[in-house]
Amino acid sequence: MRLKNSNKEGAVVLVVVKNKKISDPTIQKIKSKINTAKKDLLKVQKDLAHWKSVSDMYSQLFRKHIKPELEKLSQVRKSWVLQLYEARQGMRWNKLEKELLDEEIVSKALDLLDDLPGDPDLEALVQKYKDTSENLAEEEDLDVLDPLLIEMLAEEICSASNLPKDFFKGCQSEKEMYDRYTQFMDEKEETTRTEKQSSGKKFTSEVIKSLYRRLASLVHPDKETDPVLKRTKTELMQRLNNAYRNNNIDELMQIQKEIDIPDPIDLMSDLEGLTANLNAIKKQRKDLFKEVNEIKKWFKTQIDPELMNEDTKKLEPYIRRTFKGQIMGIKQEITQLESDINYTFKDRKGIKNILRYL
């Protein structure tokens, strides 16, 4: 507002001038990018929801039609391995035949433990071979090296890996050296991973920090005695911490609105906060996009890639037909394994025919 003398008679005319709101072009640019990023994020969220629904449908059909058949197959495979082991123990074999049979029995038993975890018969079978292997190793003393060779090997590894010269001090076998080195590398990797996590970018804007502290003091549940309010504040505090940790300005402003505090802070005018929010949205989109691609990549191995763009209703009949073919294959394998158990394993000749293909 200002006064202005506008005529010869000296009359004073009041002229009102409104101050124009000056907007920072950088902030406007960031806001525009945020809106675009949100639209892109929404598209990926919809895409992910679609592929999750397709994946859920596939999983339901799998559990209903395929899983029971695979469970039957696993039990027959188990019987096959145990019967082969009995034949291995009860018949005469030359050294090469024994080695082939042992390798087949152990490998099949270990594979089956993935499908039948904790199965006592399979675990007992694997343990028998393990005990036998350990006893042979002790008898042959394969793990013990000459102290001079240990020292030479330690110097070579330390030099190649930039380790202290006394890193393997006290080790009396190659296995002890390997275990110590493995533990060292695992601890080093864990330290590196922890440092990367702790160095993640967080809010540095004083405006946002101030709002977070203000909101936290209002919703912190520790001082609340009423159990219902305490539970409500606990949930609100979790939301607040997640929003602050993930640079989610929209959520921070929503919490501020729900609490209805006096003199609310306008985070949308804070350049640093907006930039952090933009980066958070982009990262979220990137993570979801990666998840979508992982589902699609897996699904391409299950169905015809040309059907990837079809809707769920068109995919379901195709998946059912695919499962029908798989079930036929599983039943054929079960029939073959049962034939081996009942007929082929009855004498050495039948088992030796199997050995030809191992």
C-alpha positions as CSV (number, residue, x, y, z in Angstrom):
1,M,0.0,0.0,0.0
2,R,1.3,3.5,-0.8
3,L,0.0,7.1,-0.9
4,K,0.2,9.1,-4.2
5,N,-0.5,12.8,-4.9
6,S,-2.3,12.6,-8.3
7,N,-3.8,16.2,-9.0
8,K,-2.9,19.8,-9.0
9,E,-5.2,20.7,-6.1
10,G,-3.1,18.5,-3.8
11,A,-5.8,15.9,-3.1
12,V,-4.4,12.7,-1.8
13,V,-5.5,9.5,-3.7
14,L,-5.2,6.2,-1.9
15,V,-3.7,3.5,-4.3
16,V,-3.6,-0.1,-3.1
17,V,-0.9,-2.2,-4.6
18,K,-1.0,-6.0,-3.9
19,N,2.3,-7.8,-3.4
20,K,2.7,-10.6,-5.9
21,K,3.5,-14.0,-4.4
22,I,6.9,-14.9,-5.7
23,S,7.3,-18.7,-6.3
24,D,10.7,-20.3,-6.5
25,P,11.0,-21.7,-10.1
26,T,13.3,-24.5,-8.7
27,I,10.6,-25.6,-6.3
28,Q,7.9,-25.5,-9.0
29,K,10.1,-27.6,-11.2
30,I,10.7,-30.2,-8.4
31,K,6.9,-30.3,-7.7
32,S,6.3,-30.9,-11.4
33,K,8.8,-33.8,-11.4
34,I,7.2,-35.2,-8.3
35,N,3.7,-35.2,-10.0
36,T,5.2,-37.0,-13.0
37,A,7.0,-39.5,-10.8
38,K,3.8,-40.2,-8.9
39,K,2.0,-41.0,-12.1
40,D,4.8,-43.3,-13.2
41,L,4.7,-45.0,-9.8
42,L,1.0,-45.5,-10.0
43,K,1.4,-47.3,-13.4
44,V,4.0,-49.6,-11.9
45,Q,1.8,-50.3,-8.9
46,K,-1.1,-51.3,-11.2
47,D,1.2,-53.5,-13.3
48,L,2.5,-55.2,-10.1
49,A,-1.0,-55.7,-8.8
50,H,-2.0,-57.4,-12.1
51,W,1.0,-59.7,-12.1
52,K,0.6,-60.6,-8.5
53,S,-3.0,-61.6,-9.2
54,V,-1.8,-63.8,-12.1
55,S,0.8,-65.3,-9.9
56,D,-1.7,-66.0,-7.1
57,M,-4.0,-67.6,-9.5
58,Y,-1.1,-69.8,-10.8
59,S,-0.1,-70.7,-7.2
60,Q,-3.7,-71.7,-6.3
61,L,-4.0,-74.0,-9.3
62,F,-0.6,-75.4,-8.6
63,R,-1.4,-76.2,-5.0
64,K,-4.7,-77.8,-6.1
65,H,-3.5,-79.9,-9.0
66,I,0.3,-80.3,-9.1
67,K,1.4,-80.3,-5.5
68,P,-0.4,-83.5,-4.4
69,E,1.1,-85.4,-7.4
70,L,4.6,-84.1,-6.6
71,E,4.2,-85.2,-3.0
72,K,3.3,-88.7,-4.2
73,L,6.3,-88.7,-6.5
74,S,8.6,-87.6,-3.7
75,Q,7.5,-90.6,-1.6
76,V,8.0,-93.0,-4.5
77,R,11.5,-91.5,-5.1
78,K,12.3,-92.0,-1.5
79,S,11.3,-95.7,-1.7
80,W,13.4,-96.0,-4.8
81,V,16.5,-94.6,-3.1
82,L,16.1,-96.8,0.0
83,Q,15.5,-99.9,-2.1
84,L,18.6,-99.2,-4.1
85,Y,20.6,-98.8,-0.9
86,E,19.3,-102.2,0.3
87,A,20.4,-103.7,-3.0
88,R,23.8,-102.0,-2.7
89,Q,24.3,-103.5,0.7
90,G,22.9,-106.9,0.0
91,M,24.6,-107.8,-3.3
92,R,28.2,-108.1,-4.4
93,W,29.6,-105.3,-6.5
94,N,33.0,-104.4,-7.9
95,K,34.8,-101.2,-6.8
96,L,33.5,-99.1,-9.8
97,E,30.0,-100.3,-9.4
98,K,30.0,-99.5,-5.6
99,E,31.3,-95.9,-6.4
100,L,28.5,-95.4,-9.0
101,L,25.8,-96.7,-6.7
102,D,27.0,-94.7,-3.7
103,E,27.2,-91.5,-5.7
104,E,23.7,-92.1,-7.1
105,I,22.2,-92.9,-3.7
106,V,23.7,-89.9,-1.9
107,S,22.9,-87.4,-4.6
108,K,19.3,-88.6,-4.9
109,A,18.9,-88.6,-1.1
110,L,20.2,-85.0,-0.8
111,D,17.9,-83.8,-3.6
112,L,14.9,-85.4,-2.0
113,L,15.7,-83.7,1.3
114,D,14.8,-80.4,-0.4
115,D,11.3,-81.8,-1.0
116,L,11.0,-83.8,2.2
117,P,13.0,-81.7,4.7
118,G,13.7,-83.5,8.0
119,D,12.7,-86.9,6.7
120,P,14.3,-89.3,9.3
121,D,15.0,-92.1,6.8
122,L,16.8,-89.9,4.3
123,E,18.7,-88.1,7.0
124,A,19.8,-91.4,8.5
125,L,20.9,-92.6,5.1
126,V,23.0,-89.5,4.4
127,Q,24.5,-89.6,7.8
128,K,25.7,-93.2,7.3
129,Y,27.6,-92.1,4.2
130,K,28.9,-89.0,6.0
131,D,30.2,-91.1,8.9
132,T,31.9,-93.5,6.5
133,S,33.5,-90.7,4.7
134,E,34.8,-89.1,7.9
135,N,36.2,-92.4,9.2
136,L,38.1,-92.9,5.9
137,A,39.5,-89.4,6.1
138,E,40.7,-90.0,9.6
139,E,42.3,-93.3,8.7
140,E,44.2,-91.8,5.7
141,D,45.0,-88.6,7.7
142,L,44.3,-86.6,4.5
143,D,43.8,-83.3,6.2
144,V,47.2,-83.1,8.1
145,L,50.0,-81.4,6.3
146,D,53.7,-81.1,7.1
147,P,54.2,-77.9,9.3
148,L,56.6,-76.6,6.7
149,L,54.0,-77.0,3.9
150,I,51.4,-75.2,6.1
151,E,53.8,-72.3,6.7
152,M,54.6,-72.0,3.0
153,L,50.9,-72.2,2.1
154,A,50.0,-69.6,4.7
155,E,52.7,-67.2,3.4
156,E,51.4,-67.6,-0.2
157,I,47.8,-66.9,0.8
158,C,48.7,-63.9,3.0
159,S,50.7,-62.4,0.2
160,A,48.0,-62.9,-2.5
161,S,45.2,-61.6,-0.2
162,N,47.0,-58.8,1.6
163,L,46.5,-60.4,5.0
164,P,48.8,-60.0,8.0
165,K,51.8,-62.5,7.9
166,D,50.6,-64.1,11.2
167,F,47.0,-64.4,10.0
168,F,47.1,-68.3,10.0
169,K,49.2,-68.5,13.1
170,G,48.3,-71.7,15.1
171,C,46.6,-73.5,12.2
172,Q,47.8,-77.1,11.9
173,S,45.8,-78.2,8.8
174,E,44.6,-76.8,5.5
175,K,41.0,-77.2,6.8
176,E,41.7,-74.9,9.8
177,M,43.2,-72.3,7.4
178,Y,40.2,-72.5,5.2
179,D,37.7,-72.1,8.1
180,R,39.6,-69.1,9.5
181,Y,39.8,-67.4,6.1
182,T,36.1,-68.1,5.4
183,Q,35.1,-66.7,8.7
184,F,37.2,-63.6,8.1
185,M,35.7,-62.9,4.7
186,D,32.1,-63.5,6.0
187,E,32.7,-61.0,8.8
188,K,34.2,-58.5,6.4
189,E,31.2,-58.8,4.0
190,E,28.8,-58.3,6.9
191,T,30.7,-55.2,8.1
192,T,30.6,-53.8,4.6
193,R,26.9,-54.5,4.3
194,T,26.1,-52.9,7.6
195,E,28.1,-49.8,6.7
196,K,26.2,-49.4,3.5
197,Q,22.9,-49.7,5.3
198,S,23.9,-47.1,7.9
199,S,25.1,-44.7,5.3
200,G,21.7,-44.5,3.6
201,K,20.5,-41.0,2.9
202,K,18.2,-39.5,5.4
203,F,16.5,-36.1,5.8
204,T,18.9,-33.3,6.5
205,S,16.4,-30.5,6.1
206,E,16.0,-28.6,9.3
207,V,12.4,-27.9,8.5
208,I,11.6,-31.6,8.2
209,K,13.7,-32.5,11.3
210,S,11.8,-29.9,13.2
211,L,8.4,-31.2,12.1
212,Y,9.4,-34.8,12.9
213,R,10.5,-33.9,16.4
214,R,7.3,-31.9,16.9
215,L,5.1,-34.7,15.7
216,A,7.0,-37.3,17.6
217,S,6.6,-35.4,20.9
218,L,2.8,-35.4,20.4
219,V,2.3,-39.0,19.3
220,H,5.0,-40.8,21.4
221,P,3.2,-43.6,23.2
222,D,5.5,-44.1,26.2
223,K,3.8,-41.4,28.3
224,E,0.3,-42.7,27.4
225,T,-1.5,-44.7,30.1
226,D,-4.8,-45.4,28.4
227,P,-4.4,-48.8,26.5
228,V,-6.5,-47.8,23.6
229,L,-4.8,-44.5,23.0
230,K,-1.4,-46.1,23.6
231,R,-2.1,-48.6,20.8
232,T,-3.3,-45.8,18.5
233,K,-0.2,-43.7,19.2
234,T,2.1,-46.7,18.7
235,E,0.7,-47.2,15.2
236,L,0.9,-43.5,14.5
237,M,4.5,-43.4,15.7
238,Q,5.4,-46.3,13.5
239,R,3.9,-44.5,10.5
240,L,5.8,-41.3,11.5
241,N,9.2,-43.1,11.7
242,N,8.6,-44.9,8.4
243,A,7.7,-41.7,6.7
244,Y,10.7,-39.9,8.1
245,R,13.1,-42.8,7.3
246,N,11.8,-43.2,3.7
247,N,11.6,-39.5,2.8
248,N,7.9,-39.7,2.4
249,I,6.8,-36.1,2.6
250,D,3.2,-36.8,1.6
251,E,2.8,-39.2,4.6
252,L,4.4,-36.6,7.0
253,M,2.0,-34.0,5.9
254,Q,-0.9,-36.4,6.2
255,I,0.1,-37.3,9.8
256,Q,0.4,-33.6,10.5
257,K,-3.1,-33.1,9.2
258,E,-4.5,-36.0,11.2
259,I,-3.0,-34.6,14.4
260,D,-4.3,-31.1,13.5
261,I,-1.5,-29.2,15.2
262,P,-1.6,-25.4,15.4
263,D,0.7,-23.5,12.9
264,P,1.3,-26.5,10.6
265,I,4.6,-26.5,8.6
266,D,4.3,-26.4,4.8
267,L,6.8,-29.0,3.7
268,M,6.0,-28.4,0.1
269,S,7.9,-25.1,0.2
270,D,11.1,-26.8,1.4
271,L,13.5,-27.5,-1.5
272,E,15.6,-30.1,0.2
273,G,12.6,-32.0,1.5
274,L,10.9,-32.0,-2.0
275,T,14.1,-33.3,-3.6
276,A,14.3,-36.1,-1.0
277,N,10.7,-36.9,-1.7
278,L,11.3,-37.1,-5.4
279,N,14.2,-39.4,-4.9
280,A,12.1,-41.6,-2.6
281,I,9.3,-41.9,-5.2
282,K,11.8,-42.8,-7.9
283,K,13.4,-45.4,-5.7
284,Q,10.1,-46.9,-4.8
285,R,9.1,-47.1,-8.5
286,K,12.5,-48.7,-9.3
287,D,12.0,-51.3,-6.6
288,L,8.5,-52.2,-7.8
289,F,9.5,-52.3,-11.4
290,K,12.2,-54.8,-10.5
291,E,9.7,-56.9,-8.7
292,V,7.4,-56.8,-11.7
293,N,10.2,-58.0,-14.0
294,E,11.1,-60.8,-11.6
295,I,7.5,-62.1,-11.6
296,K,7.3,-61.8,-15.4
297,K,10.7,-63.5,-15.9
298,W,9.6,-66.4,-13.7
299,F,6.2,-66.6,-15.5
300,K,7.8,-66.8,-18.9
301,T,9.4,-70.1,-17.9
302,Q,6.0,-71.5,-16.9
303,I,3.8,-70.4,-19.9
304,D,4.1,-69.5,-23.5
305,P,5.7,-66.0,-23.7
306,E,3.2,-65.0,-26.4
307,L,0.5,-65.2,-23.7
308,M,2.2,-62.8,-21.3
309,N,-0.1,-59.9,-22.3
310,E,-3.3,-61.9,-22.0
311,D,-5.7,-61.2,-19.1
312,T,-6.2,-63.6,-16.2
313,K,-9.4,-65.2,-17.6
314,K,-7.6,-66.2,-20.8
315,L,-4.5,-67.5,-18.9
316,E,-6.3,-69.8,-16.6
317,P,-7.5,-72.3,-19.2
318,Y,-4.0,-72.5,-20.7
319,I,-2.4,-73.1,-17.3
320,R,-5.0,-75.8,-16.6
321,R,-4.1,-77.6,-19.9
322,T,-0.3,-77.2,-19.0
323,F,-0.9,-78.7,-15.6
324,K,-2.8,-81.6,-17.1
325,G,0.2,-82.5,-19.3
326,Q,2.6,-82.2,-16.3
327,I,0.4,-84.5,-14.2
328,M,0.6,-87.2,-16.9
329,G,4.4,-86.9,-16.9
330,I,4.6,-87.2,-13.1
331,K,2.4,-90.3,-13.2
332,Q,4.5,-91.9,-15.9
333,E,7.6,-91.3,-13.7
334,I,5.9,-92.8,-10.7
335,T,5.0,-95.9,-12.8
336,Q,8.6,-96.3,-13.9
337,L,10.0,-95.9,-10.4
338,E,7.6,-98.4,-9.0
339,S,8.6,-100.8,-11.8
340,D,12.2,-100.5,-10.8
341,I,11.4,-101.1,-7.1
342,N,9.2,-104.2,-7.8
343,Y,11.2,-105.8,-10.7
344,T,14.4,-104.2,-11.7
345,F,16.0,-104.1,-8.2
346,K,15.3,-107.8,-7.6
347,D,18.7,-108.9,-9.1
348,R,22.1,-107.5,-10.0
349,K,21.4,-107.7,-13.7
350,G,18.5,-105.2,-13.5
351,I,20.5,-102.7,-11.4
352,K,23.5,-103.0,-13.7
353,N,21.3,-102.0,-16.6
354,I,20.5,-98.8,-14.6
355,L,24.3,-98.3,-13.9
356,R,24.9,-98.0,-17.6
357,Y,23.1,-94.6,-17.7
358,L,24.8,-93.2,-14.6
